Amino acid sequence: MKIISPKIAVVGAGHLGFYHIKHLANNKNCTFVGFYDPDKKRSKEVSLELSVKSYDSLKNLLEDCDAVHIASTTSSHYRVASDCLRQNKHVFIEKPICSTTDEAQDLIDLAKKKNLIIQVGHIERFNPTIVLLKSMISEPSLIEFERLHEYNIRGTDVPVILDLMVHDIDLCSYFFENDSVVSISSLGSKVMSNTVDVATAQIKFKSGKSASIKTSRVAQNNVRKLRTYSDQLYSVTDLILKQVEIYSFIKKPFFTPSMISRKIDTPKGKREIFYEKFLPDNQDALLNQINSFISCIKLGTVPIVDGLQGLGVLKIAKEIESQILQKNE
């Protein structure tokens, strides 16, 4: 169902919802109609700060729009998205898609029946640093992810697997395209909240490739890094510093005259290794993600991260959570 000039609304005006509202209110590619949040105090604050309309109910909001960004709590995703889809609205759902895989599948089935779009907010796909890395590293055999955050009570209503680790689970799908998972091994623990706060997972794929993911929301410092290992090539990507470092025994086409080379001792004797640090374009990942959703609505195309991919990430995340809880019983 194509819509040339979509009218878009937001449900949820919390931390993430605020930025969705801010970007949409100033977006020339759509018409932003307003937002709904059950917290009347918060609604008034956001409405005044951003000079946007606040609706008093989801029902009234749905009467005025073609599509909805759902940035409410994870536990409410299914209920809100179901209402939107039944009213023939395209939906953008912040990650994770739902609390359970059954809920996610139900939304996918409903959207398919009504020929509507579901896009899931796995924002790292739109991170310019990740996009830069993917353009240079096409087929890694191993990826190590490290995502550590200082403690913040926001988000602790769900385990860290659904709060943070889902980003890196989705990046596995991004880098290991069309590869199926054959085994998952996980460990984790509750530390500061009633849900899992620290988790590690080893994921192996049918091709023989693998991923190692380490996630914590009770760290001393924030860390967001990933390392890729390929034949003759190794990379270190820092998503906080926004840089990609490449080490390679082969002079790749993407190296520039600024690259550094030196001789090092290896089991095969002295070899030349090439090194360069790459910086991405200065782009806003959330804005890129929002514009991609708008484009899908206008053209009737499938989102980069659709409902099925969001479900795939959730299945892996729930298996990791289940293993951790069973081991800690």
Stockholm file with secondary structure:
# STOCKHOLM 1.0

chainA/1-329         MKIISPKIAVVGAGHLGFYHIKHLANNKNCTFVGFYDPDKKRSKEVSLELSVKSYDSLKNLLEDCDAVHIASTTSSHYRVASDCLRQNKHVFIEKPICSTTDEAQDLIDLAKKKNLIIQVGHIERFNPTIVLLKSMISEPSLIEFERLHEYNIRGTDVPVILDLMVHDIDLCSYFFENDSVVSISSLGSKVMSNTVDVATAQIKFKSGKSASIKTSRVAQNNVRKLRTYSDQLYSVTDLILKQVEIYSFIKKPFFTPSMISRKIDTPKGKREIFYEKFLPDNQDALLNQINSFISCIKLGTVPIVDGLQGLGVLKIAKEIESQILQKNE
#=GR chainA/1-329 SS CCCSSCEEEEECCSHHHHHHHHHHHTCTTSEEEEEECSCHHHHHHHHHHHTCCEESCHHHHHTTCSEEEECSCGGGHHHHHHHHHHTTCEEEEESSSCSSHHHHHHHHHHHHHHTCCEEEECGGGGCHHHHHHHHHCCCCSEEEEEEECCCCSTTTTSCHIIIIIHHHHHHHHHHSTTCCEEEEEEEEECSSSSSCCEEEEEEEETTSCEEEEEEESSCSSCEEEEEEEETTEEEEEETTTTEEEEEESSCCTTCCTTCEEEEEEETTEEEEEEEEEECCCCCCHHHHHHHHHHHHHHHTCCCSSBHHHHHHHHHHHHHHHHHHHHHTC
#=GC SS_cons         CCCSSCEEEEECCSHHHHHHHHHHHTCTTSEEEEEECSCHHHHHHHHHHHTCCEESCHHHHHTTCSEEEECSCGGGHHHHHHHHHHTTCEEEEESSSCSSHHHHHHHHHHHHHHTCCEEEECGGGGCHHHHHHHHHCCCCSEEEEEEECCCCSTTTTSCHIIIIIHHHHHHHHHHSTTCCEEEEEEEEECSSSSSCCEEEEEEEETTSCEEEEEEESSCSSCEEEEEEEETTEEEEEETTTTEEEEEESSCCTTCCTTCEEEEEEETTEEEEEEEEEECCCCCCHHHHHHHHHHHHHHHTCCCSSBHHHHHHHHHHHHHHHHHHHHHTC
//
